[in-house]
Amino acid sequence: MAIEQIARGYKTTCLMDYETSFGEKPATPKGVLLPINSFGLNVQRNKNSAETLTGRRDPVEPFDGNVEVSGDFTVPVDTRAFGYWLKLFLGQPTTTSEGGVYTHVFKVVDNNPSGIVQCQYGTNPLTYGLFNGVKISSINITTGGDEELTASISCAGRSASYSAENYNANAQIVTMKRLNNFQASLKKDGQNLATVTQFDFTIDNGLDTSIRTIGGEGMVYDIPEGIMSVTGTMTQLFTGLNTLEIAQNSTELALELTWKINDSNKLVISFPEVQLQYQGPTVDGPTGILTEYPFVAYFADSTDNSVVTVTLVNDVESY
């Protein structure tokens, strides 16, 4: 009996293209191949147990539930490839250039784009999973420490199909320019904050994945955006009362997180209006005392006109 070869994870590739109409393939396939650490986007249709009575204890035939397309990616944070995820998450950036250096500014928009995401699974012959109507639900990044700098990206989609057909065999690989934890810096109200050991944040688009219509074959009709939420936690060395009093008084502050290779390659995430949750330090042993400050970002009257602004500087002309 011949043994079939198991697919190898290292052969996986991830292609992303943008849709012009939700859930539909563009007339001309394009897209790029993006670096990933893991690919968790998947489709599921539950087999549900029926409650039909037949006069005996044996269960009757099950019935199918709705189609659910969702899952998470882990991707490296860099100054090139990450911009494609940012566009799918926050929409088309405003781009300016000077001397071959491009600055892309992403802000909150009313309607986020949707995309096509394809996974090559590495079977022999190759198998492809194609996911349509994909939107990013949330992005989470934790910086600080000695680990690889990655982003956790949660997605929802409309439909999925599996075949031996490649969506675009001519798609090009985006050569990443990796950012590292040691390249991070954090500012509070424009001043360097040197006592933070870890900074964690989640930006959530508030997607509604419940909308289905009769005749839609169990798939979502649309995935509209809701109110965005921006939350996180700042872990800081406890050196005195300053930050504790800011939290206690609900004083508004601005936070700006930057990863920088040089002036031509950097990623800046700004939260212009933030309040810290009031909670004090705890003592867990004889060494240094840390304090965790959960925070919430919001929009009231900032000149940025956005709860979060992401600025990506690189050598990519457009996204």
C-alpha positions in Angstrom: 0.0 0.0 0.0 1.5 3.3 -1.1 1.9 6.0 1.7 0.6 9.4 0.7 3.0 12.2 1.5 1.8 14.6 4.2 1.8 18.3 3.4 4.8 20.2 4.9 4.1 23.5 6.7 7.3 25.1 5.4 5.9 25.0 1.9 3.0 27.2 2.8 2.6 30.5 1.0 0.0 33.2 1.6 -1.3 35.4 -1.3 -3.4 38.5 -0.7 -5.4 40.5 -3.3 -7.9 43.3 -2.8 -11.5 43.0 -3.9 -13.4 45.7 -5.8 -16.7 44.2 -4.8 -17.2 42.3 -1.5 -16.9 38.5 -1.9 -16.1 38.6 -5.6 -12.9 37.9 -7.5 -11.5 40.9 -9.4 -11.7 40.5 -13.2 -7.9 40.5 -13.3 -6.2 38.5 -10.5 -3.3 40.3 -8.9 -2.0 40.1 -5.4 1.3 39.5 -3.6 2.9 36.7 -1.6 3.3 37.8 2.0 5.5 36.3 4.8 3.6 34.6 7.6 4.4 32.7 10.7 1.1 30.8 10.8 -2.1 30.6 8.7 -5.2 29.9 10.7 -8.0 31.1 8.3 -10.4 28.3 7.8 -14.0 27.4 6.9 -16.5 25.5 9.0 -20.1 24.3 8.5 -21.3 22.5 11.6 -23.2 19.2 11.6 -26.0 19.8 14.0 -28.0 17.2 15.8 -31.8 17.2 15.0 -34.4 16.8 17.7 -36.8 14.9 15.5 -38.7 12.1 17.3 -39.2 8.8 15.5 -40.3 6.4 18.2 -36.8 5.0 18.8 -33.6 6.1 20.5 -31.4 6.2 17.4 -30.6 9.7 16.3 -31.9 10.9 12.9 -29.8 12.4 10.2 -28.1 15.6 11.2 -28.5 19.0 9.5 -26.0 21.5 8.3 -25.5 24.9 9.9 -24.3 28.1 8.4 -20.9 28.6 6.8 -18.3 30.3 9.0 -15.1 31.7 7.6 -12.7 33.0 10.3 -9.2 32.5 11.7 -6.0 34.1 12.8 -2.7 34.8 11.3 0.6 35.4 12.9 2.8 37.7 10.7 6.2 39.3 11.2 6.1 43.1 11.7 8.2 44.8 9.0 8.3 48.0 7.0 7.2 46.5 3.6 4.9 43.5 3.8 3.0 44.7 6.9 1.6 47.6 4.9 -0.6 45.2 2.9 -2.2 44.0 6.1 -2.6 47.6 7.3 -4.5 48.5 4.1 -6.8 45.6 4.5 -7.4 46.7 8.1 -7.6 50.5 7.8 -8.1 51.2 4.1 -6.1 53.0 1.5 -3.4 55.2 3.1 -2.5 58.7 2.1 1.0 58.5 0.5 3.6 61.1 0.0 7.2 60.8 -1.2 10.5 62.6 -1.0 13.8 61.4 -2.5 12.5 57.8 -3.1 11.2 57.5 0.5 7.5 56.9 0.8 5.4 57.8 3.8 2.0 56.0 4.1 -0.4 57.3 6.7 -3.3 55.1 7.7 -6.3 56.4 9.6 -9.8 55.1 10.5 -12.2 55.1 7.5 -15.9 54.4 7.3 -15.7 51.4 5.0 -12.8 48.9 5.1 -11.8 47.0 2.0 -12.2 43.3 1.6 -9.7 40.9 0.2 -8.9 37.5 -1.3 -6.5 35.4 0.7 -5.0 32.2 -0.7 -3.1 29.5 1.1 -0.8 27.1 -0.7 -0.8 23.9 1.5 2.2 22.1 0.0 0.7 18.9 -1.1 2.0 17.0 -4.1 0.4 18.1 -6.5 -0.2 21.5 -4.8 -3.5 22.3 -3.1 -4.9 25.8 -2.7 -7.4 27.2 -0.3 -9.1 30.4 -1.6 -11.0 32.7 0.8 -13.2 35.4 -0.5 -14.6 38.5 1.3 -11.9 38.6 3.9 -11.9 41.5 6.4 -9.6 42.0 9.3 -11.4 42.0 12.6 -8.6 42.9 14.9 -4.8 43.3 15.2 -2.8 42.7 18.3 0.9 43.5 18.9 3.0 43.1 22.0 6.4 44.7 22.1 9.2 44.4 24.6 11.5 41.6 25.6 13.6 39.3 23.4 11.0 37.5 21.2 10.3 37.9 17.5 8.2 41.0 16.8 4.9 39.7 15.3 1.3 40.7 15.0 -1.7 38.5 15.6 -4.4 39.2 13.0 -7.9 37.9 13.3 -10.0 37.7 10.2 -13.6 36.9 9.0 -14.6 36.1 5.5 -17.6 35.1 3.3 -16.7 31.9 1.5 -13.9 29.4 0.8 -13.0 26.8 -1.8 -10.3 24.3 -2.2 -8.8 23.2 -5.6 -5.5 22.5 -7.5 -5.9 25.9 -9.2 -3.6 28.8 -8.3 -5.3 32.2 -8.1 -2.3 33.9 -9.6 0.8 31.9 -10.4 2.7 35.1 -11.3 2.2 36.8 -7.9 5.5 38.2 -6.6 7.0 37.7 -3.1 7.3 40.8 -0.9 10.8 40.9 0.4 10.4 41.9 4.1 12.5 44.4 6.0 12.1 43.1 9.5 11.5 45.3 12.6 12.8 44.1 16.0 11.8 44.6 19.6 15.0 46.4 20.5 14.2 49.0 17.8 11.1 50.1 19.7 10.6 53.4 21.5 7.6 54.9 23.4 6.6 58.5 23.9 4.1 60.0 26.3 3.0 63.4 25.3 6.0 63.7 23.0 8.5 62.8 25.7 10.5 59.5 25.7 9.2 57.1 28.3 12.1 54.9 29.3 10.5 52.9 32.1 8.1 50.7 30.2 9.0 47.0 29.9 6.1 45.8 27.7 3.5 47.5 25.6 0.5 45.6 24.3 -2.4 46.9 22.3 -5.4 45.6 20.3 -7.3 47.5 17.6 -10.7 46.0 16.9 -12.9 46.9 13.9 -16.1 45.7 15.6 -17.1 43.6 12.6 -20.7 42.2 12.4 -20.5 38.6 11.1 -24.1 37.7 11.7 -25.8 39.1 8.6 -27.2 36.3 6.5 -30.1 36.3 4.0 -32.4 33.7 2.5 -30.9 32.3 -0.6 -27.3 33.1 0.5 -26.4 29.4 1.1 -25.6 30.0 4.7 -22.8 32.6 3.9 -22.7 36.1 5.3 -24.2 38.7 3.0 -21.8 41.4 4.2 -19.4 42.1 7.1 -20.0 45.7 8.1 -17.8 47.6 10.4 -19.0 48.8 13.8 -17.5 51.2 16.4 -13.7 50.6 16.6 -12.2 49.9 20.0 -8.5 50.4 20.9 -7.3 49.0 24.2 -4.0 47.8 25.6 -1.8 47.5 28.6 1.4 49.4 29.5 3.7 47.6 32.0 5.9 50.1 33.7 8.6 50.0 36.4 7.2 51.5 39.5 9.4 54.5 40.3 7.0 56.9 41.9 3.5 58.5 41.8 3.5 60.2 38.5 1.8 57.7 36.2 -0.3 56.4 39.1 -1.7 59.9 39.6 -2.3 60.3 35.9 -4.4 57.2 36.0 -6.2 58.2 39.2 -7.2 61.5 37.7 -8.2 60.1 34.3 -5.8 62.6 32.8 -5.7 62.5 29.0 -2.3 61.7 27.4 -1.0 60.8 24.0 1.1 57.7 23.4 3.3 57.1 20.4 5.0 53.7 19.7 7.8 53.6 17.1 10.0 50.9 15.6 12.8 52.4 13.6 15.6 51.0 11.5 16.5 54.4 10.2 14.6 57.5 9.0 13.7 55.7 5.7 12.4 52.6 7.4 10.1 52.8 10.4 6.6 52.1 11.7 4.9 54.6 14.0 1.6 54.0 15.8 0.0 57.0 17.5 -2.8 57.1 20.0 -3.5 60.8 20.4 -6.1 60.5 23.2 -5.7 57.9 25.9 -6.8 57.3 29.5 -5.1 54.8 31.8 -7.0 52.6 34.1 -6.4 53.3 37.8 -4.7 50.5 39.6 -1.8 50.3 41.9 1.4 48.2 42.0 1.7 44.8 43.6 4.8 43.3 45.2 5.5 39.7 43.9 9.0 39.2 45.3 12.3 40.9 46.3 13.2 42.3 42.9 11.9 45.3 40.9 8.2 46.2 41.2 6.2 46.5 38.0 2.8 48.1 37.5 0.3 47.3 34.7 -1.8 50.1 33.4 -4.6 49.0 31.1 -5.6 51.8 28.7 -8.4 52.9 26.4 -7.9 55.1 23.4 -10.7 57.2 22.0 -11.5 60.2 19.8 -12.7 63.5 21.2 -11.0 66.4 19.5 -7.5 65.4 18.5 -6.0 67.1 15.4 -5.2 63.7 14.0 -9.0 63.2 13.5 -8.6 59.5 14.2 -8.4 57.3 17.3 -5.3 55.7 15.9 -2.8 56.8 13.2 -0.3 54.4 11.7 2.6 55.9 9.7 4.7 53.5 7.6 7.9 54.8 6.0 9.6 52.6 3.4 10.6 52.2 -0.2 7.2 50.9 -1.4 5.6 53.3 -3.9 2.0 52.3 -3.2 -0.3 49.7 -1.6 
